[in-house]
Amino acid sequence: MYLEKVKTFFKKLNYKDFVLIFLLLFGIVPIIPRAVSTYLTTYFYMLIVVTVVLFTLVTCRLARVKQYFLLLLPFIIYETIVLLTKQDGDILLSGYQVLLFLLPVCVGFYLVSNDFFSELYSSVIVIAFFVTGITTTVGCMTYPDAARILASTETSQDPIAVMYSWMNIGGYGFVYSMVLLYPFVVLAFKMKRLRLIPMVILTVMMFTTALSAEYTYAFMLLMISTMMLLLPRDISVKRFITLIVVFTVAVFLFRTTIAMIVTALGNYLGNSTMVDKINAIFLGKDAVEGFDDDRSALYMLSIESFLKNPLFGSLPSGNALTGGHSFILDNLARFGLVGGGLMIFMYRGIWRVFFRPLKGQPGYCLVFWAFVQPILLSSINTGMWLENLCLYPPILLCYIYGNEFYLKQSETKPTPLVQVNVLQSKVTKE
């Protein structure tokens, strides 16, 4: 009986499933890209990326070509401007970087346009993050600051980075990508697609990984998302935003008390480094000045560069002076309002294709938070987190709400060539 179920399961799979599973594992599990680059060379993955992007373009349904083009256009323009400012002579490598940037958007659009095996892909995502979270925690216990060292290594070929990746220790990208997925865990639990015990296990794993990796903002985002377990499932977005504002004001007013609680918790867990950083955030400028990377000063550097030339930023001069710790602020400094407008159109397209179709569904406030969270992170840290905006959401949301949810939303009733009222009047006259 069990063997028959296994055979039936594998009969459902095709070459597209294996390719997508490989892409998911490549982006989540550090040991996979290390093994590919070591034994198959980077060109192997480059060939897959080119093939996948072309496949999504060729197979796009005629009725959705315009929507696909409008979604990709601001991303293509943005990457073109980035390449022109870099003035990189390697055209092949530059084109590959553009395709890497577009890959999550292209694959995500293909998923929302076609029926797919959401149960399988969701399982791959959860298992991959869970296993890597455990190996990252163990690795950080063995090698303190390992996750932070991975974020500061100059190249992926750094000997320390190579050693850590073979140990499957996730760095900056893995930890924050995992944290940004936590609202989907909460949503799946509230929608009864995830039982209590698995939800608790995943929550403990994420908190443990964030603490061991010592990423302060990751820990704080987890705390905010965890509090959403207390909110009603059908709360409106307006009320949700109001509660977030009230929560922010309360944190500001009672920041000293919160700092004391966090200090006690951190001392209990034995993570003094993260406690110091969280206290620096809550207690203000004097505490922040004790750290080497004064984020407020770095943010102001990007803001000042933007204010010098708000329209085009540093594009005319070519000298981009940025703080390097905010994707959004750094883009404003480098490209001015031109870059700001492109970011607005990119986020607008993502919202319309991947998140707005869920409007009116139970738990929509968590879907809204899953969209807002990466943007907030991009404003205080590097990266646009396109996998968390375009690739993972359609897979997880289809698992939670149903495999054909996006397809049902895109179905349109045929428009008659002759208006109905004209036909009715003609029948009446006869």
C-alpha positions as CSV (number, residue, x, y, z in Angstrom):
1,M,0.0,0.0,0.0
2,Y,2.8,2.4,1.0
3,L,4.8,1.4,-2.1
4,E,1.8,2.2,-4.3
5,K,1.5,5.7,-2.8
6,V,5.2,6.3,-3.4
7,K,4.8,5.2,-7.1
8,T,1.8,7.5,-7.5
9,F,3.7,10.4,-6.0
10,F,6.7,10.0,-8.4
11,K,4.4,9.6,-11.4
12,K,3.1,13.2,-10.6
13,L,6.6,14.6,-11.0
14,N,8.1,15.8,-14.2
15,Y,11.3,17.6,-15.3
16,K,9.9,21.0,-14.2
17,D,9.4,19.8,-10.7
18,F,13.0,18.6,-10.4
19,V,14.4,21.9,-11.8
20,L,12.3,24.0,-9.4
21,I,13.3,21.8,-6.4
22,F,16.9,22.2,-7.4
23,L,16.5,26.0,-7.6
24,L,14.8,26.1,-4.2
25,L,17.6,24.0,-2.6
26,F,20.3,26.0,-4.3
27,G,18.9,29.2,-2.8
28,I,18.3,27.9,0.7
29,V,20.9,25.2,1.5
30,P,24.5,26.6,1.5
31,I,26.2,23.2,0.9
32,I,24.3,22.8,-2.5
33,P,25.8,25.8,-4.3
34,R,29.2,24.9,-2.8
35,A,29.0,21.4,-4.2
36,V,27.7,22.6,-7.6
37,S,30.5,25.1,-8.0
38,T,33.1,22.5,-6.9
39,Y,32.0,19.5,-8.9
40,L,29.9,21.0,-11.8
41,T,31.4,24.5,-12.0
42,T,29.3,27.7,-11.8
43,Y,28.5,27.5,-15.6
44,F,26.2,24.6,-14.8
45,Y,24.0,26.8,-12.7
46,M,24.3,29.7,-15.2
47,L,23.0,27.4,-17.9
48,I,20.0,26.4,-15.7
49,V,19.2,30.1,-14.9
50,V,19.3,31.1,-18.6
51,T,17.1,28.1,-19.6
52,V,14.5,28.7,-16.8
53,V,14.2,32.4,-17.6
54,L,13.7,31.7,-21.3
55,F,11.3,28.9,-20.5
56,T,9.1,31.3,-18.5
57,L,9.1,33.8,-21.3
58,V,8.3,31.3,-24.1
59,T,5.5,29.5,-22.1
60,C,3.8,32.6,-20.9
61,R,0.1,32.5,-21.9
62,L,-0.8,35.1,-24.6
63,A,-3.5,36.6,-22.3
64,R,-0.9,37.3,-19.6
65,V,2.0,38.5,-21.8
66,K,1.2,42.1,-21.2
67,Q,1.0,41.6,-17.4
68,Y,4.3,39.7,-17.5
69,F,6.0,42.4,-19.5
70,L,4.8,45.2,-17.2
71,L,6.0,43.3,-14.2
72,L,9.5,42.8,-15.5
73,L,10.0,46.2,-17.1
74,P,11.0,48.2,-14.0
75,F,13.3,45.4,-12.9
76,I,15.0,45.3,-16.3
77,I,15.4,49.1,-16.4
78,Y,16.8,49.1,-12.8
79,E,19.4,46.4,-13.6
80,T,20.4,48.2,-16.8
81,I,21.1,51.4,-14.9
82,V,23.1,49.4,-12.3
83,L,25.2,47.8,-15.0
84,L,25.9,51.1,-16.7
85,T,27.1,52.7,-13.4
86,K,29.3,49.7,-12.7
87,Q,30.9,49.8,-16.2
88,D,31.8,46.1,-16.0
89,G,33.7,44.9,-19.1
90,D,32.6,41.3,-18.7
91,I,29.3,41.3,-20.7
92,L,28.6,37.6,-20.1
93,L,28.9,38.0,-16.3
94,S,26.8,41.2,-16.4
95,G,24.0,39.5,-18.3
96,Y,24.2,36.6,-15.8
97,Q,23.8,39.0,-12.9
98,V,20.7,40.5,-14.5
99,L,19.1,37.1,-15.0
100,L,19.9,36.1,-11.4
101,F,18.1,39.3,-10.2
102,L,15.1,38.5,-12.5
103,L,15.0,34.7,-11.7
104,P,12.7,34.8,-8.6
105,V,10.3,37.2,-10.4
106,C,10.2,35.1,-13.6
107,V,9.7,31.8,-11.7
108,G,7.1,33.3,-9.4
109,F,5.1,34.6,-12.3
110,Y,5.2,31.2,-13.9
111,L,3.9,29.6,-10.7
112,V,0.9,32.0,-10.4
113,S,0.1,31.4,-14.1
114,N,0.1,27.6,-14.0
115,D,-1.1,24.7,-11.8
116,F,1.8,23.3,-9.7
117,F,2.6,20.8,-7.0
118,S,2.4,23.2,-4.0
119,E,2.4,20.5,-1.3
120,L,5.8,19.2,-2.6
121,Y,7.4,22.6,-3.0
122,S,6.2,23.8,0.4
123,S,7.6,20.7,2.0
124,V,11.0,21.3,0.3
125,I,11.1,24.9,1.5
126,V,10.2,23.9,5.1
127,I,12.6,21.0,5.3
128,A,15.4,22.9,3.7
129,F,15.1,25.8,6.1
130,F,14.6,23.5,9.1
131,V,17.7,21.4,8.4
132,T,19.9,24.4,7.5
133,G,18.6,26.2,10.6
134,I,19.8,23.3,12.8
135,T,23.2,23.1,11.1
136,T,23.6,26.9,11.3
137,T,22.8,26.8,15.1
138,V,25.2,24.0,15.7
139,G,27.9,25.6,13.5
140,C,27.5,28.9,15.4
141,M,27.9,27.1,18.7
142,T,31.1,25.5,17.4
143,Y,32.4,28.6,15.7
144,P,31.0,31.8,17.4
145,D,30.2,34.6,14.9
146,A,30.3,32.2,12.0
147,A,27.1,33.6,10.4
148,R,28.3,37.2,10.8
149,I,31.7,36.3,9.4
150,L,30.0,34.9,6.3
151,A,28.3,38.2,5.7
152,S,31.7,40.1,5.7
153,T,33.8,37.7,3.6
154,E,34.9,39.4,0.3
155,T,34.3,36.5,-2.0
156,S,32.6,33.1,-1.9
157,Q,36.0,31.5,-2.4
158,D,37.3,32.8,0.9
159,P,38.8,29.7,2.8
160,I,36.6,30.4,5.9
161,A,33.5,30.8,3.8
162,V,34.2,27.6,1.9
163,M,34.7,25.7,5.2
164,Y,31.4,27.1,6.7
165,S,29.4,26.4,3.6
166,W,30.6,22.7,3.6
167,M,29.3,22.6,7.2
168,N,26.0,24.0,5.8
169,I,26.2,27.1,8.0
170,G,23.8,29.8,6.7
171,G,24.8,33.5,6.8
172,Y,23.1,36.8,6.5
173,G,20.9,35.8,3.5
174,F,19.7,32.6,5.0
175,V,18.9,33.9,8.4
176,Y,16.9,36.9,7.3
177,S,15.2,34.9,4.5
178,M,14.1,32.4,7.1
179,V,12.8,35.1,9.4
180,L,10.8,36.7,6.6
181,L,8.9,33.4,6.1
182,Y,7.7,33.2,9.7
183,P,4.4,35.1,8.9
184,F,3.5,32.2,6.6
185,V,4.1,29.8,9.5
186,V,1.7,31.8,11.7
187,L,-0.8,32.1,8.8
188,A,-0.7,28.3,8.1
189,F,-1.3,27.7,11.8
190,K,-4.3,30.1,11.9
191,M,-5.7,28.6,8.8
192,K,-5.4,25.1,10.3
193,R,-2.9,24.0,7.6
194,L,-0.2,23.5,10.3
195,R,-0.7,21.7,13.6
196,L,0.4,23.1,16.9
197,I,3.4,20.9,17.6
198,P,5.1,21.5,14.1
199,M,4.4,25.3,14.5
200,V,6.1,25.3,17.9
201,I,9.0,23.3,16.6
202,L,9.5,25.7,13.7
203,T,9.2,28.7,16.0
204,V,11.8,27.5,18.4
205,M,14.1,26.6,15.6
206,M,13.8,30.1,14.1
207,F,14.4,31.9,17.4
208,T,17.3,29.6,18.2
209,T,18.9,30.2,14.8
210,A,18.5,34.0,15.0
211,L,19.9,34.1,18.5
212,S,22.9,31.9,17.7
213,A,23.6,33.9,14.5
214,E,23.4,37.2,16.5
215,Y,21.3,39.1,13.9
216,T,19.5,41.7,16.0
217,Y,16.9,42.8,13.5
218,A,16.1,39.2,12.7
219,F,15.3,38.5,16.3
220,M,13.1,41.6,16.5
221,L,11.1,40.7,13.4
222,L,10.5,37.3,14.8
223,M,9.1,38.9,18.0
224,I,6.8,41.1,16.1
225,S,5.5,38.3,13.9
226,T,5.1,36.0,16.9
227,M,2.8,38.6,18.6
228,M,0.5,38.2,15.6
229,L,-0.5,34.8,17.0
230,L,-2.6,36.9,19.4
231,L,-4.5,38.8,16.7
232,P,-7.8,37.5,15.3
233,R,-7.5,35.8,11.9
234,D,-10.0,38.1,10.2
235,I,-8.7,41.4,11.4
236,S,-8.9,44.1,8.8
237,V,-5.7,45.6,7.3
238,K,-6.7,49.1,8.6
239,R,-7.1,47.9,12.1
240,F,-3.9,45.9,11.7
241,I,-1.9,49.0,10.7
242,T,-3.4,50.9,13.6
243,L,-2.3,48.2,16.0
244,I,1.2,48.2,14.5
245,V,1.4,52.0,15.0
246,V,0.1,51.7,18.6
247,F,2.7,48.9,19.2
248,T,5.5,51.1,17.9
249,V,4.5,54.0,20.1
250,A,4.2,51.7,23.1
251,V,7.7,50.4,22.4
252,F,9.1,53.9,22.2
253,L,7.4,54.9,25.5
254,F,8.4,51.8,27.4
255,R,11.7,51.2,25.7
256,T,13.7,51.2,29.0
257,T,11.4,48.5,30.5
258,I,11.7,46.4,27.3
259,A,15.5,46.8,27.4
260,M,15.5,45.5,30.9
261,I,13.4,42.5,30.0
262,V,15.5,41.7,26.9
263,T,18.7,42.0,29.0
264,A,17.3,39.5,31.5
265,L,16.3,37.1,28.7
266,G,19.6,37.5,26.9
267,N,21.6,36.9,30.1
268,Y,19.6,33.8,30.7
269,L,20.3,32.5,27.2
270,G,23.9,33.5,27.4
271,N,23.9,35.8,24.3
272,S,25.3,39.1,25.6
273,T,26.3,40.4,22.1
274,M,22.7,40.5,20.8
275,V,21.5,41.9,24.2
276,D,23.9,44.8,23.9
277,K,22.8,45.6,20.3
278,I,19.1,45.4,21.2
279,N,19.7,47.7,24.1
280,A,21.5,50.1,21.8
281,I,18.4,50.2,19.6
282,F,16.0,50.8,22.5
283,L,18.2,53.1,24.6
284,G,19.2,55.5,21.9
285,K,22.2,57.3,20.5
286,D,24.6,57.1,23.4
287,A,24.4,53.3,23.4
288,V,24.7,53.1,19.7
289,E,27.9,55.1,19.6
290,G,29.6,52.2,21.4
291,F,29.4,50.1,18.3
292,D,31.7,50.3,15.3
293,D,28.8,50.4,12.7
294,D,26.7,53.3,13.8
295,R,23.7,52.6,11.5
296,S,22.1,56.1,12.0
297,A,25.3,57.8,10.7
298,L,25.4,55.4,7.7
299,Y,21.8,56.0,6.9
300,M,22.4,59.8,7.1
301,L,25.3,59.4,4.7
302,S,22.9,58.0,2.1
303,I,20.2,60.6,2.8
304,E,22.7,63.4,2.5
305,S,24.0,62.1,-0.9
306,F,20.4,61.9,-2.1
307,L,19.6,65.5,-1.0
308,K,22.6,66.8,-2.9
309,N,20.9,65.7,-6.2
310,P,17.4,64.5,-5.5
311,L,16.5,63.9,-9.1
312,F,19.4,61.7,-10.4
313,G,21.4,61.1,-7.3
314,S,25.1,60.3,-8.1
315,L,24.3,59.2,-11.6
316,P,25.7,62.4,-13.3
317,S,29.0,62.4,-11.3
318,G,29.4,58.6,-11.1
319,N,30.7,58.9,-7.5
320,A,28.2,57.1,-5.3
321,L,28.8,57.9,-1.6
322,T,26.4,55.7,0.4
323,G,26.2,54.2,3.8
324,G,25.9,50.6,2.4
325,H,23.4,49.4,5.0
326,S,20.1,50.2,3.3
327,F,18.9,48.9,-0.1
328,I,16.3,51.7,-0.4
329,L,18.3,54.6,0.9
330,D,21.4,53.6,-1.0
331,N,19.4,53.4,-4.3
332,L,18.0,56.9,-3.6
333,A,21.6,58.1,-3.1
334,R,22.8,56.4,-6.3
335,F,19.9,57.0,-8.6
336,G,17.8,59.7,-6.9
337,L,14.1,59.9,-7.6
338,V,14.6,58.0,-10.8
339,G,15.7,55.0,-8.7
340,G,12.9,55.7,-6.2
341,G,10.3,55.6,-8.9
342,L,11.7,52.3,-10.3
343,M,11.5,50.8,-6.8
344,I,7.9,52.0,-6.4
345,F,7.0,50.3,-9.7
346,M,8.8,47.1,-8.8
347,Y,7.1,46.8,-5.4
348,R,3.8,47.8,-7.1
349,G,4.1,45.0,-9.6
350,I,5.0,42.5,-6.9
351,W,2.0,43.6,-4.8
352,R,-0.5,43.3,-7.7
353,V,0.7,39.9,-8.9
354,F,1.6,38.0,-5.8
355,F,-0.3,39.5,-2.8
356,R,-3.3,41.6,-3.9
357,P,-5.2,38.5,-5.2
358,L,-5.5,37.3,-1.6
359,K,-7.5,40.4,-0.6
360,G,-10.7,39.5,1.2
361,Q,-9.4,36.1,2.3
362,P,-9.1,35.0,6.0
363,G,-5.8,35.9,7.4
364,Y,-5.1,38.6,4.8
365,C,-3.5,40.9,7.4
366,L,-0.6,38.3,7.7
367,V,-0.3,38.2,3.9
368,F,-0.1,42.0,4.0
369,W,2.6,41.8,6.7
370,A,4.5,39.2,4.7
371,F,4.7,41.9,1.9
372,V,5.6,44.8,4.1
373,Q,8.2,43.0,6.1
374,P,10.8,42.6,3.3
375,I,10.4,46.3,2.4
376,L,11.0,47.4,6.0
377,L,14.1,45.1,6.1
378,S,15.3,46.7,2.8
379,S,15.0,50.1,4.4
380,I,17.3,49.2,7.3
381,N,19.5,46.6,5.7
382,T,20.9,45.5,2.3
383,G,19.1,43.4,-0.3
384,M,15.6,43.4,-1.9
385,W,14.7,39.9,-0.9
386,L,13.0,39.0,-4.1
387,E,12.8,35.3,-3.2
388,N,10.7,36.2,-0.2
389,L,8.5,38.5,-2.3
390,C,8.1,36.6,-5.5
391,L,9.2,33.0,-5.2
392,Y,8.3,31.5,-1.8
393,P,4.9,33.4,-1.3
394,P,3.0,31.8,-4.3
395,I,4.1,28.3,-3.2
396,L,3.2,28.7,0.4
397,L,0.0,30.7,-0.2
398,C,-1.2,28.1,-2.7
399,Y,-0.6,25.4,-0.1
400,I,-2.5,27.4,2.5
401,Y,-5.4,28.6,0.3
402,G,-5.5,25.9,-2.4
403,N,-3.4,24.8,-5.4
404,E,-5.5,26.7,-8.0
405,F,-6.1,29.9,-6.0
406,Y,-4.1,32.2,-8.3
407,L,-5.6,30.6,-11.4
408,K,-9.1,31.2,-10.2
409,Q,-8.3,34.8,-9.6
410,S,-6.9,35.3,-13.1
411,E,-9.9,33.7,-14.8
412,T,-12.0,36.3,-16.6
413,K,-15.4,35.9,-18.1
414,P,-15.5,36.1,-21.9
415,T,-16.7,39.5,-23.2
416,P,-19.4,39.2,-25.9
417,L,-18.8,40.9,-29.2
418,V,-22.2,42.5,-29.1
419,Q,-23.5,44.1,-25.9
420,V,-26.2,42.1,-24.1
421,N,-28.6,45.1,-24.0
422,V,-28.4,45.5,-27.7
423,L,-29.3,41.8,-28.3
424,Q,-32.2,42.1,-25.9
425,S,-33.6,45.1,-27.6
426,K,-33.3,43.4,-31.0
427,V,-35.2,40.3,-29.7
428,T,-38.0,42.6,-28.2
429,K,-38.5,44.4,-31.6
430,E,-38.8,41.1,-33.4
